[in-house]
Amino acid sequence: MSFVFDDRPCELGEGPLWHPERQQLFWFDIVNKRLMTQASGEQQSWQFSEHVSAAGWVDQGTLLIASETGLWRFDLASGDKHRIAPLEADNPVTRSNDGRADPWGGFWIGTMGKNAEPGAGAIYRYWQGELRQLVPNVTISNAICFAPDRSCAYFTDTVTKLVMRWSLDPETGWPDGESSVFLDLREDALNPDGAVVDAEGNIWIAQWGANRVAAYDPQAQFLKAVTFEAAHTSCPAFGGSNLTTLFCTTAREGLDAATIETQPTNGMTFAARDVGKGQQEHRAIL
């Protein structure tokens, strides 16, 4: 049974990150340009001057944050930020979207057009001071996550309804060869959004418009779904003391006023206990 973890509605909630050293969830409201958190029931947020969307944890007091112009080292205590790499900084059409740290300490980040312009975005990896483009011509970058055995990465361009799998070099984490289709959701008309892989290698995918996060095993077989009181589920994350709580951000974007009035929990951040066991989020090494 899911419940509302945080009752502040997001226009576009995204990028939930469970910080293992702080035992604290962070997430973003992309449209409203803010980083949000809650600790011991106390709500907090930071306002930015541009879109921010995804994060990795660097140490107890520092996050790596992706924005529409760069990757930033962000100090949680002071709110100070320092840009470590530009990210399509000269392209006003795009912003950052989904991202996650990989098992080697690298950080994968996707971009997209602010109005989902076809093919305007891309997927990149930042590692050892280098930002390298991996996938060009992406419309809505999502589902970036990694198998616990380091064998592969997953990603999607949401509009294709195809979740891709990509073998990774075991030493460096760079992609090896070409990606291939892991999961085809076209027949079911489901829209893959953010995703996370659990400790057993199952992938949990938020499905935009379907009010759920669905789990699939490494052979792409459907296992189960967790439903939430929000139409647009956007991204899951495992957290809690034993990594057995599934958090999920949601969005109000694209919903009419009547729908929001009928279901005011749209856009809130949810949790469901004991539905699976996650792997600890990897540290982003800067």
Order of alpha helices (4+ residues) and beta strands (2+ residues): beta-beta-beta-beta-beta-beta-beta-beta-beta-beta-beta-beta-beta-beta-beta-beta-beta-beta-beta-beta-beta-beta-beta-alpha-beta
